[in-house]
Amino acid sequence: MSNRSIVHIDLDSFFVSVERLQNPKLIGKPVLVGGSSDRGVVASCSYEARAFGIHSAMPMKMARQLCPDAVIVRGDSSQYSKYSNDITDIIKEDVPLYEKTSIDEFYIDLTGMDRFFGCYKLASELRQKIIRETGLPISFAMSSNKTVSKVGTGEAKPNGQKEIPFGTERTFLAPLSVQKIPGVGDKTYQLLRSMGVMWNRTLQEMPVELMEQVLGQNGISIWRKASGIDNSPIEPYSEQKSMSTEQTFEKDTIDVKALKALLAGMTEKLAYDLRSQEKLTACVTVKIRYSDFNTYTQQMRIPYTSLDHVLIEKVQELFDKLFQKRMLIRMIGIKFSHLVQGSYQYNLFEDTGEYLKLMQAMDRIRNRFGKDAVSRAVGMNMRSMDLNPFNGVQRGEKGKLAMEGIKNEVISRYLPDGQAGTAVDENTDAATQFYEDLSDAT
């Protein structure tokens, strides 16, 4: 494991770079990709914009104050997905083993390739091929493990490359800030800083037992990474990975309104599973089985996402296309495939910060009380199906019962009409406050 050759590849300001391919007039200007309203969020920014202190996930209003001359671009998720797939195809053709960790980030294992071709030379030629065929700037670093290579890529940017020879990992990391170690977020950094630890060199010299006392197992992991120790393997990328859910009814139905409500609820739960595993999907499939047992499916390629409202819209669009026979339905199903690692970040140009906070607050409640603890209004209709022709649909009651008292108290503060679910769709600010307070209270 110690003599591996691991390459980390990262596309520089990916969204901005794609926009500049479409509009070369953006080159050299401070560019922000994200929601254009004051309530929007920065999804990506150019290096010219970063010089003003702007960074990803910053409120757009603040970014515009820091750089009034910045050019704001709404963003085109379909184009980003297309270029990501093009780059994946190039990498797949040229390397034996790779891992796609997000829409614009890859790990490649070139271990053993130095017998036939210098590993660093091979990585360099791959980078040049990607630049030549896509026109996108890209950076990489090569070392003996994933952590050092990822940090190295950050040091190689923009549009550069770097090799950290075997045996020099600890020395390379020593003068760098502990913030550059993967897994060290703002809160952990502030804690380490309060202990007088700002640089990796200091962290490397600390007893690992002390880090364990302060941060538990995560402390051991951070200490090992800061020391250049990381034996985590490359996880082979496969677009065949998927997750799905189906519902078979004890009594066949043709109630379209109820079917769509059920699909919305099923989609919401499956999207929660995506986010729980920090994954994004690029393909949605809907399946219908009629009462005569004939089964039909239809799928759609979509920009990478894990957000409920985007996926619900696509699922219901597919259902409308698929449901043509007007026969009784026995079973419906949904599948998300072409999965990659990713998080809310990718959807920042599509949604306001408040909406993303709402999603995160709802997920925190689900993490505590189960998937049924909270849902949007369109999915709440699913709860009444136990009394309708869908007596095969079973709902878990644990989460709902666990939260009943607290829910009533907080609803009275923010939603006097008791319409918590409706507020998710119609009043994002109130709903966000409701779910955050509910999560804090429990």
C-alpha positions as CSV (number, residue, x, y, z in Angstrom):
1,M,0.0,0.0,0.0
2,S,2.9,2.4,0.8
3,N,4.3,2.5,-2.8
4,R,1.0,3.3,-4.6
5,S,0.7,6.0,-7.3
6,I,-2.5,7.9,-6.6
7,V,-3.5,10.8,-8.8
8,H,-6.2,13.4,-7.7
9,I,-7.8,15.4,-10.6
10,D,-9.9,18.4,-10.1
11,L,-11.4,20.7,-12.7
12,D,-10.6,24.4,-11.9
13,S,-13.7,26.5,-11.1
14,F,-15.7,23.9,-13.2
15,F,-19.0,25.8,-13.6
16,V,-17.2,29.0,-14.4
17,S,-14.9,27.3,-16.9
18,V,-17.8,25.8,-18.7
19,E,-19.6,29.1,-18.9
20,R,-16.4,30.7,-20.4
21,L,-16.4,28.1,-23.1
22,Q,-19.9,29.2,-24.0
23,N,-19.1,32.9,-23.7
24,P,-15.4,33.8,-24.1
25,K,-16.1,37.4,-23.1
26,L,-16.2,36.1,-19.5
27,I,-12.5,35.3,-19.6
28,G,-10.5,37.5,-17.3
29,K,-13.5,38.9,-15.5
30,P,-14.8,38.1,-12.0
31,V,-17.6,35.6,-12.6
32,L,-20.2,34.2,-10.2
33,V,-22.3,31.2,-11.0
34,G,-25.4,31.0,-8.9
35,G,-28.8,32.4,-8.1
36,S,-29.1,35.9,-9.4
37,S,-31.4,37.3,-6.7
38,D,-30.2,38.6,-3.4
39,R,-31.4,35.5,-1.8
40,G,-29.4,33.3,-4.1
41,V,-26.1,31.6,-3.3
42,V,-22.8,31.4,-5.1
43,A,-22.3,27.9,-6.5
44,S,-18.9,28.7,-8.1
45,C,-16.7,31.7,-8.7
46,S,-13.7,32.5,-10.8
47,Y,-10.2,33.2,-9.4
48,E,-10.7,36.9,-10.2
49,A,-13.7,36.9,-8.0
50,R,-11.9,35.0,-5.2
51,A,-9.5,37.9,-5.0
52,F,-12.3,39.9,-3.5
53,G,-12.9,37.3,-0.8
54,I,-15.8,35.6,-2.5
55,H,-16.2,31.8,-2.1
56,S,-18.6,29.1,-2.9
57,A,-21.8,28.9,-0.7
58,M,-21.6,32.6,0.1
59,P,-24.9,34.5,-0.1
60,M,-25.1,36.3,-3.5
61,K,-26.0,39.6,-1.9
62,M,-22.7,39.6,0.1
63,A,-20.7,38.6,-3.0
64,R,-22.2,41.5,-5.0
65,Q,-21.3,43.8,-2.2
66,L,-17.7,42.6,-2.2
67,C,-17.4,42.8,-6.0
68,P,-20.1,45.1,-7.5
69,D,-18.6,44.5,-11.0
70,A,-18.9,40.8,-10.9
71,V,-20.7,39.1,-13.8
72,I,-23.5,36.8,-12.5
73,V,-24.4,33.8,-14.5
74,R,-27.5,31.7,-13.6
75,G,-25.8,28.4,-14.6
76,D,-26.7,25.5,-16.9
77,S,-26.7,22.2,-15.0
78,S,-27.2,20.2,-18.2
79,Q,-24.0,21.5,-19.7
80,Y,-22.1,20.8,-16.6
81,S,-23.3,17.2,-16.6
82,K,-22.4,16.8,-20.3
83,Y,-18.8,18.0,-19.8
84,S,-18.5,15.8,-16.7
85,N,-19.6,12.8,-18.7
86,D,-17.2,13.7,-21.5
87,I,-14.3,13.9,-19.1
88,T,-15.3,10.6,-17.4
89,D,-15.2,8.9,-20.8
90,I,-11.7,10.2,-21.5
91,I,-10.4,9.0,-18.2
92,K,-12.2,5.6,-18.6
93,E,-10.4,5.0,-21.9
94,D,-6.9,5.6,-20.6
95,V,-6.6,4.4,-17.0
96,P,-7.0,1.0,-15.3
97,L,-8.8,2.1,-12.1
98,Y,-10.5,5.4,-11.2
99,E,-13.0,6.8,-8.7
100,K,-15.4,9.6,-9.5
101,T,-16.0,11.4,-6.3
102,S,-18.1,14.3,-7.6
103,I,-19.1,15.9,-10.9
104,D,-15.6,17.5,-11.3
105,E,-13.3,15.4,-9.2
106,F,-11.6,12.1,-9.7
107,Y,-9.0,9.8,-8.1
108,I,-6.9,7.5,-10.4
109,D,-4.8,4.5,-9.3
110,L,-1.7,4.2,-11.5
111,T,0.1,1.8,-9.2
112,G,2.3,-0.5,-11.3
113,M,2.1,1.5,-14.4
114,D,5.6,2.7,-14.0
115,R,6.8,-0.7,-15.3
116,F,5.5,0.3,-18.7
117,F,5.2,4.0,-18.7
118,G,6.1,6.7,-16.1
119,C,3.1,7.3,-13.8
120,Y,3.7,11.0,-13.6
121,K,4.2,11.2,-17.4
122,L,1.0,9.3,-18.0
123,A,-0.9,11.6,-15.6
124,S,0.5,14.6,-17.4
125,E,-0.5,13.3,-20.8
126,L,-4.0,12.5,-19.5
127,R,-4.3,16.1,-18.3
128,Q,-3.2,17.5,-21.6
129,K,-5.7,15.2,-23.4
130,I,-8.6,16.5,-21.3
131,I,-7.6,20.1,-21.9
132,R,-7.2,19.5,-25.6
133,E,-10.5,17.7,-26.1
134,T,-12.7,19.7,-23.7
135,G,-11.0,23.1,-23.5
136,L,-11.3,23.1,-19.7
137,P,-8.5,23.9,-17.3
138,I,-7.6,21.0,-14.9
139,S,-5.2,20.4,-12.1
140,F,-3.8,17.3,-10.6
141,A,-1.3,16.0,-8.0
142,M,0.3,12.5,-7.6
143,S,1.5,10.9,-4.4
144,S,1.2,7.7,-2.5
145,N,-2.3,8.3,-1.1
146,K,-5.6,10.1,-1.6
147,T,-5.2,12.7,1.1
148,V,-1.8,14.0,0.0
149,S,-2.8,14.0,-3.6
150,K,-5.9,16.0,-2.9
151,V,-4.0,18.6,-0.9
152,G,-1.4,18.6,-3.6
153,T,-4.0,19.5,-6.2
154,G,-5.0,22.5,-4.2
155,E,-1.4,23.6,-4.2
156,A,-1.1,23.1,-7.9
157,K,-4.1,25.2,-8.8
158,P,-4.9,27.0,-11.0
159,N,-4.4,24.8,-14.1
160,G,-1.2,23.1,-12.8
161,Q,0.2,19.8,-11.7
162,K,2.4,18.6,-8.9
163,E,4.3,15.4,-7.8
164,I,4.9,14.6,-4.1
165,P,7.5,11.8,-4.2
166,F,7.1,8.8,-1.9
167,G,8.7,9.5,1.5
168,T,8.2,13.3,1.3
169,E,4.5,13.4,2.2
170,R,5.0,14.5,5.8
171,T,7.5,17.2,4.8
172,F,5.2,18.5,2.1
173,L,2.2,18.8,4.5
174,A,4.1,20.3,7.4
175,P,4.1,24.0,6.5
176,L,0.5,24.0,5.3
177,S,-2.5,25.1,7.3
178,V,-4.5,22.4,9.1
179,Q,-7.5,23.8,7.3
180,K,-6.2,22.2,4.1
181,I,-6.6,18.7,5.5
182,P,-9.8,17.0,4.2
183,G,-12.2,16.6,7.1
184,V,-11.2,19.8,8.9
185,G,-14.1,22.1,8.8
186,D,-14.6,25.5,10.3
187,K,-15.6,24.2,13.8
188,T,-12.8,21.7,14.0
189,Y,-10.3,24.4,12.8
190,Q,-11.5,26.8,15.5
191,L,-11.1,24.1,18.1
192,L,-7.6,23.3,16.9
193,R,-6.7,26.9,16.8
194,S,-7.8,27.4,20.4
195,M,-5.3,24.7,21.2
196,G,-2.6,26.6,19.4
197,V,-2.6,24.3,16.4
198,M,-2.7,26.2,13.1
199,W,-0.1,24.3,11.0
200,N,0.2,20.7,10.2
201,R,3.8,20.6,11.6
202,T,2.3,21.3,15.1
203,L,-0.3,18.6,14.6
204,Q,2.3,16.1,13.4
205,E,4.3,16.7,16.6
206,M,1.3,16.2,18.9
207,P,0.7,12.8,20.5
208,V,-2.1,11.0,18.7
209,E,-3.7,10.1,22.1
210,L,-4.3,13.8,22.7
211,M,-6.1,14.2,19.4
212,E,-8.2,11.2,20.3
213,Q,-9.1,12.7,23.7
214,V,-10.2,15.9,22.1
215,L,-12.0,14.7,18.9
216,G,-12.4,10.9,19.4
217,Q,-11.9,8.7,16.3
218,N,-12.1,11.7,14.1
219,G,-9.1,13.2,15.9
220,I,-7.0,10.0,15.1
221,S,-8.1,10.3,11.4
222,I,-7.1,14.0,11.2
223,W,-3.8,13.3,12.9
224,R,-3.0,10.5,10.4
225,K,-4.0,12.6,7.4
226,A,-1.9,15.6,8.6
227,S,1.0,13.1,8.9
228,G,0.6,11.9,5.3
229,I,-0.9,8.5,6.3
230,D,-3.9,7.4,4.3
231,N,-4.5,3.8,3.2
232,S,-8.0,4.3,1.9
233,P,-8.4,2.5,-1.5
234,I,-9.7,3.8,-4.8
235,E,-13.4,2.8,-5.0
236,P,-14.0,1.7,-8.6
237,Y,-16.5,4.0,-10.3
238,S,-19.5,2.3,-11.9
239,E,-22.5,4.0,-13.5
240,Q,-24.5,0.8,-12.8
241,K,-25.0,1.8,-9.2
242,S,-28.6,2.6,-8.4
243,M,-31.2,2.8,-5.7
244,S,-34.9,2.1,-6.1
245,T,-38.2,1.7,-4.4
246,E,-41.5,0.0,-5.5
247,Q,-45.0,-0.2,-4.1
248,T,-47.4,-3.1,-5.0
249,F,-51.1,-2.5,-4.1
250,E,-53.4,-5.1,-2.5
251,K,-56.2,-3.5,-4.6
252,D,-55.4,-2.2,-8.1
253,T,-56.2,1.4,-8.7
254,I,-56.6,4.1,-11.4
255,D,-56.7,7.1,-9.0
256,V,-54.2,9.3,-10.7
257,K,-54.2,12.0,-8.0
258,A,-53.5,9.5,-5.3
259,L,-50.8,7.8,-7.5
260,K,-49.0,11.1,-8.0
261,A,-49.1,11.8,-4.3
262,L,-47.6,8.4,-3.6
263,L,-44.9,8.9,-6.2
264,A,-44.1,12.2,-4.6
265,G,-43.7,10.6,-1.2
266,M,-41.7,7.7,-2.6
267,T,-39.4,10.2,-4.4
268,E,-38.9,12.3,-1.3
269,K,-37.8,9.3,0.7
270,L,-35.5,8.1,-2.0
271,A,-34.0,11.5,-2.4
272,Y,-33.3,11.6,1.3
273,D,-31.5,8.3,0.9
274,L,-29.4,9.9,-1.8
275,R,-28.4,12.8,0.5
276,S,-27.8,10.5,3.4
277,Q,-25.2,8.7,1.3
278,E,-23.9,12.0,-0.2
279,K,-24.8,11.0,-3.7
280,L,-26.3,12.6,-6.8
281,T,-28.3,11.0,-9.5
282,A,-28.2,11.6,-13.2
283,C,-30.9,9.2,-14.4
284,V,-34.5,8.7,-13.2
285,T,-36.6,5.7,-14.1
286,V,-40.4,5.2,-13.5
287,K,-42.0,1.7,-13.7
288,I,-45.7,0.8,-14.0
289,R,-47.2,-2.7,-13.8
290,Y,-50.8,-2.9,-14.9
291,S,-53.5,-5.2,-13.6
292,D,-52.8,-7.5,-16.6
293,F,-49.2,-7.9,-15.3
294,N,-47.7,-6.1,-18.3
295,T,-44.8,-3.9,-17.1
296,Y,-43.5,-0.7,-18.7
297,T,-40.6,1.6,-17.8
298,Q,-39.4,5.0,-19.0
299,Q,-36.2,6.8,-18.0
300,M,-34.8,10.2,-18.3
301,R,-31.2,11.5,-18.1
302,I,-31.1,14.7,-15.9
303,P,-28.4,17.0,-14.5
304,Y,-26.9,15.6,-11.3
305,T,-29.1,16.4,-8.3
306,S,-30.4,15.1,-5.0
307,L,-33.1,17.6,-4.3
308,D,-36.7,16.6,-3.7
309,H,-38.5,19.2,-5.8
310,V,-36.3,18.6,-8.9
311,L,-36.7,14.8,-8.7
312,I,-40.5,14.9,-8.0
313,E,-41.0,17.0,-11.1
314,K,-39.1,14.6,-13.3
315,V,-40.8,11.5,-11.8
316,Q,-44.3,12.9,-12.4
317,E,-43.3,14.0,-15.9
318,L,-42.2,10.4,-16.6
319,F,-45.4,9.0,-15.1
320,D,-47.5,11.2,-17.3
321,K,-45.7,9.9,-20.4
322,L,-45.9,6.3,-19.3
323,F,-49.5,6.1,-18.0
324,Q,-51.3,5.8,-21.4
325,K,-53.3,2.6,-21.2
326,R,-55.8,3.9,-18.6
327,M,-56.0,0.5,-17.0
328,L,-55.9,-0.3,-13.3
329,I,-52.4,-0.2,-11.9
330,R,-51.0,-3.0,-9.7
331,M,-47.5,-1.6,-8.9
332,I,-45.4,1.6,-9.4
333,G,-41.7,2.0,-8.9
334,I,-38.9,4.6,-9.0
335,K,-35.2,4.1,-9.6
336,F,-32.3,6.6,-9.4
337,S,-29.1,5.5,-11.3
338,H,-25.8,6.9,-12.7
339,L,-24.9,7.9,-9.1
340,V,-21.9,9.9,-8.1
341,Q,-20.7,11.3,-4.8
342,G,-21.9,14.8,-4.3
343,S,-23.9,17.1,-2.0
344,Y,-26.1,20.1,-1.9
345,Q,-23.3,22.2,-3.3
346,Y,-24.1,21.3,-6.9
347,N,-27.6,22.7,-6.7
348,L,-26.7,26.1,-5.2
349,F,-27.3,27.9,-8.5
350,E,-30.8,26.4,-8.7
351,D,-32.1,27.3,-5.2
352,T,-32.0,30.0,-2.6
353,G,-29.9,29.5,0.6
354,E,-33.1,29.4,2.6
355,Y,-34.4,26.4,0.6
356,L,-31.2,24.5,1.1
357,K,-31.3,25.2,4.8
358,L,-34.8,23.9,4.8
359,M,-33.8,20.7,3.2
360,Q,-30.9,20.2,5.6
361,A,-33.2,20.9,8.6
362,M,-35.7,18.4,7.4
363,D,-33.0,15.8,6.9
364,R,-31.7,16.4,10.5
365,I,-35.2,15.6,11.8
366,R,-35.4,12.5,9.6
367,N,-32.0,11.4,10.8
368,R,-33.4,11.4,14.4
369,F,-37.0,10.1,13.9
370,G,-37.0,8.3,10.6
371,K,-38.1,9.0,7.1
372,D,-41.8,9.5,8.0
373,A,-41.1,12.2,10.6
374,V,-41.6,15.1,8.2
375,S,-42.5,15.6,4.6
376,R,-43.6,18.3,2.1
377,A,-47.3,19.0,1.5
378,V,-47.5,17.1,-1.8
379,G,-46.3,14.0,-0.1
380,M,-48.5,14.3,2.9
381,N,-51.5,13.0,0.9
382,M,-49.7,9.7,0.8
383,R,-50.5,9.4,4.5
384,S,-54.2,9.1,4.0
385,M,-53.9,6.2,1.6
386,D,-54.3,3.6,4.3
387,L,-58.0,4.5,4.2
388,N,-58.3,4.4,0.4
389,P,-57.9,1.8,-2.2
390,F,-54.2,1.6,-1.2
391,N,-54.6,-0.5,1.9
392,G,-51.4,-2.2,0.9
393,V,-49.5,0.9,1.7
394,Q,-48.0,0.8,5.2
395,R,-46.7,3.9,7.1
396,G,-44.3,3.9,10.0
397,E,-45.8,5.6,13.1
398,K,-42.7,5.8,15.2
399,G,-41.3,9.1,14.0
400,K,-44.7,10.8,13.9
401,L,-45.6,9.7,17.5
402,A,-42.2,10.7,18.8
403,M,-42.6,14.2,17.6
404,E,-46.3,14.9,18.2
405,G,-46.1,17.1,21.3
406,I,-43.1,19.2,20.2
407,K,-44.6,19.6,16.7
408,N,-47.8,21.1,18.0
409,E,-45.9,23.6,20.2
410,V,-43.7,24.9,17.4
411,I,-46.5,24.9,14.8
412,S,-48.4,27.3,17.1
413,R,-45.5,29.7,17.0
414,Y,-44.8,29.8,13.2
415,L,-47.8,28.2,11.4
416,P,-51.0,29.2,13.2
417,D,-53.1,27.3,10.7
418,G,-51.3,24.1,11.4
419,Q,-50.2,23.7,7.8
420,A,-46.6,22.7,8.3
421,G,-46.4,20.7,5.1
422,T,-48.0,23.5,3.0
423,A,-45.5,25.9,4.4
424,V,-42.6,23.9,2.9
425,D,-44.0,24.7,-0.5
426,E,-45.4,28.2,0.0
427,N,-43.5,29.8,2.9
428,T,-39.9,28.7,2.9
429,D,-38.7,31.2,5.6
430,A,-41.4,30.1,8.1
431,A,-41.0,26.5,7.3
432,T,-37.2,26.7,7.7
433,Q,-37.5,28.3,11.1
434,F,-40.2,25.7,12.1
435,Y,-38.0,22.7,11.2
436,E,-34.8,24.2,12.7
437,D,-36.6,25.0,15.9
438,L,-38.2,21.5,15.9
439,S,-34.8,19.9,15.3
440,D,-33.2,22.0,18.1
441,A,-36.0,21.4,20.5
442,T,-35.8,17.6,20.1
